[in-house]
Amino acid sequence: MGYIKIWVHLVVSTKNRQPLLDADIRKQVFDHMLENAIDKDIYIDFINGYYEHVHCLISLGPGQNIDKILMLLKGESSHWINHGYEPQVKPWTQIPLQSSGVLYPPPSAGLFNYQF
């Protein structure tokens, strides 16, 4: 059987593109989405975002489709933000870090790169 690899770039936004993902919540949302993806056997290669949207680079596995992946990631993370999110600002999210060649910009830049 041949080898097939399908990569999908998903961009999901907040409702009405409201700038709700400030520096305090953005990293926690990314971490939560990554944990949720691992639980559901979804491979996220890269996650990034800004105040009103999140980018995910996802590799589709056998039996997975874009509709199901989007429902699992966006639906669950939206539910978590609306019903289970408790703000937690960790001290190490306030400084730039170097890890695996990926520079994490400071929160004042309004942008986090998180490589999984």
TIMI-2910 file (N, C-alpha, C, CB; in pm, 1 decimal, decimal comma, always signed):
<rs>
+----------+----------+----------+----------+----------+----------+----------+----------+----------+----------+----------+----------+------+
!      n_x !      n_y !      n_z !     ca_x !     ca_y !     ca_z !      c_x !      c_y !      c_z !     cb_x !     cb_y !     cb_z ! resn !
+----------+----------+----------+----------+----------+----------+----------+----------+----------+----------+----------+----------+------+
!    +83,8 !   -117,8 !     +0,0 !     +0,0 !     +0,0 !     +0,0 !    +88,4 !   +124,3 !     +0,0 !    -95,4 !     -0,3 !   +121,4 !  Met !
!    +47,6 !   +227,7 !    -68,3 !   +123,5 !   +351,5 !    -77,6 !   +117,5 !   +432,4 !    +50,9 !    +72,8 !   +434,6 !   -192,6 !  Gly !
!   +207,0 !   +527,0 !    +60,2 !   +215,6 !   +615,4 !   +175,7 !   +147,4 !   +747,1 !   +141,5 !   +363,5 !   +638,6 !   +218,0 !  Tyr !
!    +53,6 !   +785,7 !   +223,7 !    -17,1 !   +912,2 !   +203,5 !    -11,4 !   +991,2 !   +333,2 !   -165,2 !   +888,6 !   +158,6 !  Ile !
!    +20,6 !  +1118,5 !   +321,4 !    +22,9 !  +1207,5 !   +437,2 !    -56,9 !  +1331,0 !   +400,4 !   +169,6 !  +1244,6 !   +479,8 !  Lys !
!   -160,6 !  +1359,5 !   +477,1 !   -245,1 !  +1476,0 !   +450,5 !   -230,1 !  +1574,3 !   +566,0 !   -394,9 !  +1434,4 !   +431,6 !  Ile !
!   -183,4 !  +1693,7 !   +531,1 !   -169,4 !  +1799,6 !   +629,5 !   -279,9 !  +1901,7 !   +608,0 !    -29,9 !  +1866,2 !   +620,6 !  Trp !
!   -337,6 !  +1948,1 !   +717,0 !   -446,8 !  +2045,5 !   +710,4 !   -409,4 !  +2165,1 !   +797,9 !   -583,5 !  +1981,9 !   +756,6 !  Val !
!   -427,1 !  +2282,9 !   +742,2 !   -406,8 !  +2405,7 !   +817,9 !   -544,8 !  +2456,8 !   +857,5 !   -326,5 !  +2513,4 !   +734,8 !  His !
!   -577,7 !  +2442,2 !   +985,7 !   -707,0 !  +2489,0 !  +1036,1 !   -690,4 !  +2626,9 !  +1098,7 !   -766,0 !  +2389,0 !  +1139,1 !  Leu !
!   -784,3 !  +2713,5 !  +1070,9 !   -789,3 !  +2843,6 !  +1136,8 !   -928,9 !  +2855,2 !  +1196,1 !   -757,2 !  +2963,0 !  +1036,7 !  Val !
!   -934,4 !  +2868,4 !  +1326,6 !  -1063,4 !  +2884,5 !  +1394,1 !  -1062,4 !  +3018,4 !  +1465,5 !  -1091,0 !  +2767,1 !  +1494,7 !  Val !
!  -1176,6 !  +3084,7 !  +1465,7 !  -1183,0 !  +3217,2 !  +1526,2 !  -1281,2 !  +3218,2 !  +1642,0 !  -1222,6 !  +3322,2 !  +1422,2 !  Ser !
!  -1269,3 !  +3321,9 !  +1721,8 !  -1364,3 !  +3342,3 !  +1829,5 !  -1496,3 !  +3389,5 !  +1769,3 !  -1310,1 !  +3444,7 !  +1933,6 !  Thr !
!  -1601,9 !  +3380,3 !  +1846,8 !  -1733,5 !  +3423,2 !  +1798,8 !  -1727,8 !  +3571,2 !  +1760,5 !  -1843,1 !  +3398,5 !  +1907,2 !  Lys !
!  -1773,0 !  +3600,2 !  +1640,3 !  -1773,5 !  +3736,3 !  +1584,9 !  -1633,8 !  +3798,8 !  +1583,4 !  -1868,2 !  +3825,0 !  +1665,2 !  Asn !
!  -1531,8 !  +3713,5 !  +1583,3 !  -1390,8 !  +3755,6 !  +1582,1 !  -1359,4 !  +3855,9 !  +1693,0 !  -1355,6 !  +3816,7 !  +1446,8 !  Arg !
!  -1420,9 !  +3835,8 !  +1808,8 !  -1394,4 !  +3921,3 !  +1924,2 !  -1255,2 !  +3888,8 !  +1978,0 !  -1503,3 !  +3902,2 !  +2035,0 !  Gln !
!  -1176,3 !  +3988,7 !  +2016,2 !  -1039,8 !  +3965,3 !  +2064,8 !  -1038,7 !  +3913,7 !  +2209,2 !   -957,7 !  +4094,4 !  +2055,2 !  Pro !
!  -1078,5 !  +3787,7 !  +2227,1 !  -1093,4 !  +3729,3 !  +2360,5 !   -969,8 !  +3654,2 !  +2408,3 !  -1210,8 !  +3636,6 !  +2361,8 !  Leu !
!   -880,5 !  +3620,3 !  +2318,4 !   -764,7 !  +3538,1 !  +2354,3 !   -645,7 !  +3626,7 !  +2389,6 !   -727,7 !  +3442,5 !  +2238,8 !  Leu !
!   -651,7 !  +3688,4 !  +2506,5 !   -540,1 !  +3772,7 !  +2547,5 !   -423,2 !  +3685,4 !  +2593,0 !   -583,1 !  +3869,6 !  +2660,3 !  Asp !
!   -314,4 !  +3747,2 !  +2627,1 !   -192,4 !  +3673,8 !  +2660,6 !   -210,8 !  +3579,1 !  +2778,8 !    -81,0 !  +3770,9 !  +2690,8 !  Ala !
!   -298,2 !  +3612,6 !  +2872,1 !   -318,8 !  +3528,4 !  +2989,5 !   -385,9 !  +3396,3 !  +2956,8 !   -400,6 !  +3601,8 !  +3090,9 !  Asp !
!   -477,9 !  +3398,0 !  +2862,7 !   -554,0 !  +3276,4 !  +2832,2 !   -498,7 !  +3200,3 !  +2711,7 !   -698,9 !  +3311,8 !  +2807,0 !  Ile !
!   -433,8 !  +3269,3 !  +2620,3 !   -393,5 !  +3207,2 !  +2493,3 !   -307,2 !  +3082,1 !  +2512,7 !   -317,7 !  +3308,0 !  +2408,7 !  Arg !
!   -202,7 !  +3091,0 !  +2592,2 !   -114,2 !  +2976,4 !  +2614,9 !   -190,3 !  +2861,7 !  +2680,4 !     +5,7 !  +3017,1 !  +2702,5 !  Lys !
!   -278,7 !  +2892,7 !  +2772,3 !   -358,1 !  +2788,6 !  +2838,6 !   -454,1 !  +2722,2 !  +2740,7 !   -436,4 !  +2847,8 !  +2956,6 !  Gln !
!   -509,6 !  +2799,5 !  +2649,5 !   -597,8 !  +2741,9 !  +2547,1 !   -516,8 !  +2650,1 !  +2456,1 !   -667,5 !  +2853,9 !  +2463,7 !  Val !
!   -397,7 !  +2693,6 !  +2414,6 !   -312,4 !  +2608,8 !  +2330,4 !   -278,5 !  +2478,3 !  +2401,8 !   -182,8 !  +2683,3 !  +2292,1 !  Phe !
!   -238,9 !  +2488,4 !  +2529,0 !   -205,8 !  +2368,0 !  +2606,6 !   -326,6 !  +2275,5 !  +2617,3 !   -156,0 !  +2406,3 !  +2747,3 !  Asp !
!   -441,3 !  +2333,8 !  +2643,0 !   -562,5 !  +2252,4 !  +2655,7 !   -597,2 !  +2184,3 !  +2523,1 !   -680,5 !  +2339,1 !  +2703,0 !  His !
!   -585,6 !  +2258,4 !  +2413,2 !   -614,3 !  +2198,5 !  +2282,5 !   -517,3 !  +2084,1 !  +2251,8 !   -606,6 !  +2305,3 !  +2171,9 !  Met !
!   -389,1 !  +2100,9 !  +2287,5 !   -291,2 !  +1994,7 !  +2264,5 !   -322,1 !  +1871,1 !  +2349,3 !   -149,9 !  +2045,5 !  +2295,1 !  Leu !
!   -355,7 !  +1891,3 !  +2475,9 !   -391,7 !  +1778,6 !  +2562,1 !   -515,1 !  +1706,3 !  +2508,9 !   -416,5 !  +1826,7 !  +2705,8 !  Glu !
!   -613,9 !  +1783,3 !  +2467,2 !   -736,4 !  +1726,5 !  +2411,9 !   -706,5 !  +1648,7 !  +2283,8 !   -839,6 !  +1837,4 !  +2384,4 !  Asn !
!   -618,6 !  +1702,0 !  +2200,3 !   -582,8 !  +1633,8 !  +2075,4 !   -514,2 !  +1500,4 !  +2104,5 !   -490,8 !  +1723,1 !  +1989,3 !  Ala !
!   -425,1 !  +1498,5 !  +2201,3 !   -357,0 !  +1373,7 !  +2236,9 !   -458,1 !  +1269,6 !  +2283,4 !   -251,5 !  +1398,6 !  +2346,8 !  Ile !
!   -552,4 !  +1311,3 !  +2365,9 !   -655,8 !  +1219,9 !  +2415,1 !   -739,4 !  +1160,8 !  +2301,9 !   -746,6 !  +1292,0 !  +2513,2 !  Asp !
!   -754,2 !  +1236,3 !  +2193,5 !   -841,0 !  +1193,7 !  +2082,8 !   -761,3 !  +1144,6 !  +1962,4 !   -931,6 !  +1308,5 !  +2040,5 !  Lys !
!   -632,4 !  +1116,0 !  +1981,0 !   -544,3 !  +1066,6 !  +1874,3 !   -540,5 !  +1158,9 !  +1752,8 !   -588,9 !   +928,5 !  +1831,0 !  Asp !
!   -534,1 !  +1287,8 !  +1779,1 !   -520,0 !  +1388,8 !  +1674,6 !   -378,6 !  +1444,1 !  +1685,4 !   -628,5 !  +1503,2 !  +1688,1 !  Ile !
!   -305,4 !  +1443,3 !  +1572,6 !   -168,4 !  +1491,8 !  +1574,0 !   -164,3 !  +1638,2 !  +1531,8 !    -79,6 !  +1406,4 !  +1481,8 !  Tyr !
!   -132,1 !  +1725,9 !  +1628,0 !   -112,7 !  +1868,4 !  +1599,3 !    +37,4 !  +1892,4 !  +1594,8 !   -183,2 !  +1961,0 !  +1707,2 !  Ile !
!    +86,1 !  +1930,4 !  +1478,5 !   +229,0 !  +1957,3 !  +1462,5 !   +264,7 !  +2096,0 !  +1514,0 !   +269,9 !  +1943,8 !  +1315,5 !  Asp !
!   +176,6 !  +2190,9 !  +1495,7 !   +205,5 !  +2329,8 !  +1531,0 !    +76,1 !  +2399,3 !  +1567,5 !   +276,5 !  +2403,9 !  +1414,9 !  Phe !
!    +80,8 !  +2481,7 !  +1670,0 !    -36,4 !  +2561,5 !  +1708,4 !    +12,3 !  +2702,6 !  +1737,6 !   -111,3 !  +2499,7 !  +1833,5 !  Ile !
!    -65,1 !  +2799,1 !  +1695,9 !    -26,1 !  +2938,4 !  +1704,9 !   -154,2 !  +3020,5 !  +1704,1 !    +70,3 !  +2979,7 !  +1587,8 !  Asn !
!   -147,1 !  +3145,7 !  +1735,9 !   -269,0 !  +3224,9 !  +1730,8 !   -247,6 !  +3369,8 !  +1767,3 !   -370,9 !  +3166,2 !  +1821,1 !  Gly !
!   -358,3 !  +3439,0 !  +1770,9 !   -360,0 !  +3579,9 !  +1802,7 !   -484,1 !  +3606,7 !  +1885,7 !   -357,0 !  +3667,6 !  +1674,2 !  Tyr !
!   -521,8 !  +3730,6 !  +1905,9 !   -632,4 !  +3764,6 !  +1994,5 !   -767,3 !  +3704,7 !  +1953,8 !   -645,1 !  +3912,1 !  +2001,5 !  Tyr !
!   -790,7 !  +3687,5 !  +1824,4 !   -923,4 !  +3642,9 !  +1780,7 !   -921,5 !  +3515,1 !  +1697,7 !   -988,6 !  +3751,4 !  +1701,4 !  Glu !
!   -807,1 !  +3449,8 !  +1684,0 !   -806,0 !  +3325,5 !  +1607,5 !   -688,8 !  +3236,2 !  +1647,2 !   -800,1 !  +3355,7 !  +1458,3 !  His !
!   -700,9 !  +3108,2 !  +1610,5 !   -599,1 !  +3007,4 !  +1639,0 !   -569,9 !  +2932,3 !  +1510,0 !   -645,3 !  +2909,4 !  +1752,4 !  Val !
!   -441,4 !  +2908,5 !  +1482,8 !   -397,8 !  +2827,4 !  +1369,3 !   -349,3 !  +2693,1 !  +1421,5 !   -285,7 !  +2899,3 !  +1287,8 !  His !
!   -385,5 !  +2585,4 !  +1354,0 !   -336,4 !  +2451,5 !  +1387,7 !   -291,1 !  +2382,8 !  +1259,4 !   -446,7 !  +2367,1 !  +1460,6 !  Cys !
!   -172,8 !  +2323,4 !  +1262,3 !   -127,6 !  +2240,1 !  +1152,4 !   -145,4 !  +2095,8 !  +1197,8 !    +22,1 !  +2271,4 !  +1112,0 !  Leu !
!   -234,7 !  +2024,8 !  +1130,8 !   -277,5 !  +1892,2 !  +1173,8 !   -249,9 !  +1790,0 !  +1065,3 !   -426,2 !  +1892,2 !  +1210,1 !  Ile !
!   -204,7 !  +1673,1 !  +1106,7 !   -188,2 !  +1561,0 !  +1015,5 !   -307,7 !  +1467,5 !  +1034,9 !    -51,8 !  +1486,2 !  +1040,3 !  Ser !
!   -382,2 !  +1445,3 !   +928,1 !   -498,2 !  +1356,2 !   +937,1 !   -452,6 !  +1211,4 !   +942,0 !   -593,9 !  +1378,3 !   +818,0 !  Leu !
!   -507,4 !  +1137,8 !  +1034,9 !   -478,1 !   +996,2 !  +1046,3 !   -583,1 !   +913,7 !   +973,5 !   -470,3 !   +955,0 !  +1192,8 !  Gly !
!   -565,3 !   +783,1 !   +971,1 !   -663,6 !   +696,1 !   +905,9 !   -800,4 !   +709,7 !   +973,3 !   -616,4 !   +548,7 !   +909,6 !  Pro !
!   -902,1 !   +725,0 !   +894,6 !  -1038,4 !   +735,1 !   +947,2 !  -1075,3 !   +872,1 !  +1001,4 !  -1057,1 !   +635,0 !  +1054,4 !  Gly !
!   -985,1 !   +968,9 !   +993,5 !  -1015,6 !  +1103,4 !  +1041,3 !  -1054,0 !  +1191,5 !   +922,8 !   -894,8 !  +1164,0 !  +1118,0 !  Gln !
!  -1145,3 !  +1285,2 !   +947,8 !  -1179,1 !  +1383,2 !   +844,6 !  -1180,4 !  +1521,8 !   +907,8 !  -1316,9 !  +1350,6 !   +778,5 !  Asn !
!  -1175,8 !  +1622,7 !   +823,9 !  -1164,6 !  +1760,4 !   +871,1 !  -1282,7 !  +1798,9 !   +958,5 !  -1153,8 !  +1856,1 !   +753,4 !  Ile !
!  -1402,5 !  +1759,6 !   +918,2 !  -1522,7 !  +1794,1 !   +993,3 !  -1516,6 !  +1739,9 !  +1136,2 !  -1646,8 !  +1740,2 !   +922,0 !  Asp !
!  -1477,7 !  +1615,0 !  +1150,6 !  -1471,9 !  +1552,4 !  +1282,8 !  -1361,4 !  +1615,0 !  +1368,4 !  -1449,0 !  +1400,7 !  +1269,1 !  Lys !
!  -1245,1 !  +1638,6 !  +1308,0 !  -1133,6 !  +1699,8 !  +1379,6 !  -1172,9 !  +1838,0 !  +1430,2 !  -1009,4 !  +1709,0 !  +1289,2 !  Ile !
!  -1232,6 !  +1918,1 !  +1342,9 !  -1273,3 !  +2052,8 !  +1379,8 !  -1375,8 !  +2049,7 !  +1492,0 !  -1329,7 !  +2126,5 !  +1258,8 !  Leu !
!  -1471,9 !  +1959,4 !  +1482,2 !  -1573,7 !  +1947,8 !  +1586,2 !  -1509,3 !  +1911,9 !  +1720,9 !  -1679,0 !  +1841,6 !  +1546,8 !  Met !
!  -1416,5 !  +1816,1 !  +1719,2 !  -1353,7 !  +1772,3 !  +1843,5 !  -1266,3 !  +1881,1 !  +1905,6 !  -1270,6 !  +1647,9 !  +1818,4 !  Leu !
!  -1187,2 !  +1949,1 !  +1824,7 !  -1096,7 !  +2050,3 !  +1878,0 !  -1167,8 !  +2179,5 !  +1915,6 !   -989,0 !  +2079,9 !  +1777,8 !  Leu !
!  -1240,7 !  +2236,1 !  +1822,4 !  -1305,3 !  +2365,9 !  +1846,6 !  -1419,4 !  +2352,6 !  +1945,7 !  -1357,1 !  +2425,5 !  +1715,4 !  Lys !
!  -1501,6 !  +2251,0 !  +1926,9 !  -1616,6 !  +2233,5 !  +2015,3 !  -1575,4 !  +2212,8 !  +2159,7 !  -1700,2 !  +2116,8 !  +1969,3 !  Gly !
!  -1477,1 !  +2126,1 !  +2182,4 !  -1434,9 !  +2097,2 !  +2318,4 !  -1363,5 !  +2216,1 !  +2380,4 !  -1344,9 !  +1975,0 !  +2320,8 !  Glu !
!  -1278,4 !  +2283,7 !  +2303,3 !  -1207,0 !  +2398,4 !  +2360,2 !  -1303,1 !  +2513,3 !  +2390,5 !  -1096,6 !  +2445,9 !  +2264,2 !  Ser !
!  -1403,2 !  +2534,3 !  +2306,9 !  -1504,2 !  +2637,3 !  +2334,0 !  -1580,4 !  +2604,6 !  +2462,0 !  -1602,4 !  +2650,4 !  +2215,1 !  Ser !
!  -1616,8 !  +2477,5 !  +2477,3 !  -1687,8 !  +2434,7 !  +2598,2 !  -1600,3 !  +2457,6 !  +2721,1 !  -1728,8 !  +2285,4 !  +2588,0 !  His !
!  -1472,3 !  +2422,9 !  +2711,0 !  -1380,7 !  +2440,3 !  +2823,1 !  -1367,3 !  +2587,8 !  +2860,5 !  -1243,3 !  +2381,5 !  +2789,3 !  Trp !
!  -1353,3 !  +2676,0 !  +2760,9 !  -1339,5 !  +2819,4 !  +2788,6 !  -1466,1 !  +2873,6 !  +2854,7 !  -1309,5 !  +2897,3 !  +2658,5 !  Ile !
!  -1582,5 !  +2830,9 !  +2805,8 !  -1708,5 !  +2883,7 !  +2857,8 !  -1748,8 !  +2824,9 !  +2992,3 !  -1817,4 !  +2859,0 !  +2759,1 !  Asn !
!  -1706,7 !  +2701,6 !  +3022,9 !  -1757,6 !  +2634,9 !  +3143,0 !  -1651,2 !  +2587,6 !  +3241,1 !  -1839,0 !  +2519,1 !  +3102,8 !  His !
!  -1528,7 !  +2564,6 !  +3198,4 !  -1431,7 !  +2505,5 !  +3288,9 !  -1302,9 !  +2582,0 !  +3305,5 !  -1400,3 !  +2372,0 !  +3243,8 !  Gly !
!  -1286,6 !  +2690,7 !  +3232,0 !  -1161,4 !  +2765,3 !  +3235,6 !  -1147,6 !  +2841,7 !  +3366,3 !  -1152,9 !  +2861,4 !  +3117,2 !  Tyr !
!  -1032,4 !  +2826,2 !  +3429,4 !   -997,9 !  +2905,6 !  +3546,5 !   -866,2 !  +2975,3 !  +3516,5 !   -988,2 !  +2817,2 !  +3676,2 !  Glu !
!   -864,4 !  +3108,7 !  +3518,2 !   -742,0 !  +3181,6 !  +3482,6 !   -623,4 !  +3139,6 !  +3568,8 !   -764,5 !  +3331,8 !  +3496,1 !  Pro !
!   -512,4 !  +3112,5 !  +3501,6 !   -387,9 !  +3077,4 !  +3569,4 !   -273,8 !  +3138,4 !  +3489,9 !   -371,1 !  +2921,7 !  +3583,2 !  Gln !
!   -212,5 !  +3237,6 !  +3543,6 !    -96,7 !  +3295,5 !  +3476,4 !    +25,8 !  +3237,3 !  +3543,6 !    -97,1 !  +3453,2 !  +3482,4 !  Val !
!   +105,1 !  +3164,9 !  +3467,9 !   +225,9 !  +3103,8 !  +3521,3 !   +341,6 !  +3199,7 !  +3499,5 !   +254,1 !  +2966,0 !  +3454,7 !  Lys !
!   +433,8 !  +3208,0 !  +3595,3 !   +542,9 !  +3305,4 !  +3580,4 !   +625,1 !  +3286,7 !  +3453,9 !   +633,9 !  +3297,6 !  +3698,9 !  Pro !
!   +642,7 !  +3161,9 !  +3408,3 !   +726,8 !  +3140,0 !  +3290,4 !   +658,3 !  +3179,1 !  +3160,3 !   +768,2 !  +2995,6 !  +3283,3 !  Trp !
!   +528,0 !  +3212,3 !  +3163,5 !   +462,7 !  +3259,2 !  +3041,4 !   +487,9 !  +3408,3 !  +3019,9 !   +311,7 !  +3231,4 !  +3047,4 !  Thr !
!   +548,9 !  +3473,2 !  +3117,4 !   +570,6 !  +3616,5 !  +3107,8 !   +708,9 !  +3652,5 !  +3052,9 !   +551,9 !  +3679,2 !  +3243,0 !  Gln !
!   +793,2 !  +3551,5 !  +3024,5 !   +926,2 !  +3579,4 !  +2971,8 !   +949,4 !  +3497,9 !  +2844,7 !  +1035,0 !  +3547,9 !  +3077,5 !  Ile !
!  +1033,0 !  +3545,5 !  +2752,5 !  +1062,1 !  +3467,0 !  +2633,0 !  +1144,3 !  +3343,2 !  +2668,4 !  +1136,7 !  +3552,5 !  +2529,3 !  Pro !
!  +1115,4 !  +3232,8 !  +2605,0 !  +1186,4 !  +3108,1 !  +2628,5 !  +1241,6 !  +3054,9 !  +2497,7 !  +1094,7 !  +3004,5 !  +2694,5 !  Leu !
!  +1351,3 !  +2983,4 !  +2505,2 !  +1408,5 !  +2919,7 !  +2387,2 !  +1398,1 !  +2769,3 !  +2408,4 !  +1557,7 !  +2964,8 !  +2362,6 !  Gln !
!  +1334,6 !  +2698,0 !  +2316,2 !  +1319,8 !  +2554,0 !  +2328,0 !  +1312,5 !  +2494,0 !  +2189,5 !  +1195,0 !  +2517,2 !  +2410,5 !  Ser !
!  +1396,7 !  +2398,2 !  +2160,3 !  +1397,7 !  +2327,6 !  +2032,5 !  +1409,1 !  +2423,0 !  +1913,7 !  +1272,2 !  +2243,8 !  +2018,8 !  Ser !
!  +1478,2 !  +2533,2 !  +1930,4 !  +1497,0 !  +2626,0 !  +1820,0 !  +1377,4 !  +2714,7 !  +1792,8 !  +1530,0 !  +2550,9 !  +1697,6 !  Gly !
!  +1272,8 !  +2707,2 !  +1873,8 !  +1154,1 !  +2790,9 !  +1854,3 !  +1156,2 !  +2899,8 !  +1960,4 !  +1021,5 !  +2706,5 !  +1862,3 !  Val !
!  +1155,9 !  +3023,6 !  +1919,8 !  +1156,9 !  +3134,6 !  +2013,5 !  +1014,1 !  +3170,0 !  +2050,6 !  +1229,9 !  +3256,8 !  +1954,1 !  Leu !
!   +987,6 !  +3174,3 !  +2177,3 !   +855,4 !  +3213,0 !  +2225,7 !   +859,9 !  +3361,7 !  +2256,2 !   +813,0 !  +3129,7 !  +2352,4 !  Tyr !
!   +791,7 !  +3445,1 !  +2179,3 !   +798,5 !  +3589,2 !  +2203,3 !   +728,8 !  +3626,5 !  +2334,6 !   +735,0 !  +3665,7 !  +2086,0 !  Pro !
!   +763,7 !  +3740,2 !  +2392,0 !   +698,9 !  +3783,0 !  +2515,9 !   +551,6 !  +3813,8 !  +2491,6 !   +770,1 !  +3906,2 !  +2574,3 !  Pro !
!   +467,7 !  +3806,3 !  +2597,4 !   +324,7 !  +3832,7 !  +2581,6 !   +294,8 !  +3969,9 !  +2523,1 !   +256,1 !  +3819,6 !  +2714,0 !  Pro !
!   +383,3 !  +4067,7 !  +2545,1 !   +358,7 !  +4200,6 !  +2490,2 !   +356,2 !  +4199,6 !  +2338,5 !   +463,9 !  +4297,5 !  +2538,9 !  Ser !
!   +416,0 !  +4098,1 !  +2276,0 !   +413,9 !  +4086,7 !  +2130,6 !   +277,6 !  +4041,5 !  +2081,7 !   +521,4 !  +3989,7 !  +2082,9 !  Ala !
!   +194,3 !  +3987,9 !  +2172,0 !    +60,4 !  +3944,2 !  +2133,8 !    +60,5 !  +3818,2 !  +2049,9 !     -9,1 !  +4053,0 !  +2059,3 !  Gly !
!   +166,3 !  +3737,8 !  +2058,2 !   +175,7 !  +3620,5 !  +1972,8 !   +257,0 !  +3514,2 !  +2043,8 !   +238,7 !  +3655,8 !  +1836,1 !  Leu !
!   +206,8 !  +3392,0 !  +2045,5 !   +281,9 !  +3280,1 !  +2101,1 !   +303,0 !  +3178,4 !  +1991,8 !   +208,9 !  +3217,1 !  +2222,4 !  Phe !
!   +419,6 !  +3119,9 !  +1986,5 !   +445,2 !  +3003,7 !  +1901,8 !   +459,8 !  +2886,8 !  +1994,6 !   +572,4 !  +3022,0 !  +1811,1 !  Asn !
!   +388,1 !  +2781,4 !  +1971,2 !   +394,4 !  +2663,5 !  +2055,7 !   +411,1 !  +2544,2 !  +1966,9 !   +269,3 !  +2649,6 !  +2144,6 !  Tyr !
!   +525,1 !  +2480,4 !  +1975,8 !   +550,8 !  +2366,5 !  +1888,7 !   +539,4 !  +2239,3 !  +1968,7 !   +689,2 !  +2376,8 !  +1822,7 !  Gln !
!   +466,3 !  +2143,0 !  +1916,2 !   +441,5 !  +2016,6 !  +1983,4 !   +531,5 !  +1910,1 !  +1926,8 !   +295,4 !  +1975,3 !  +1970,7 !  Phe !
+----------+----------+----------+----------+----------+----------+----------+----------+----------+----------+----------+----------+------+
</rs>
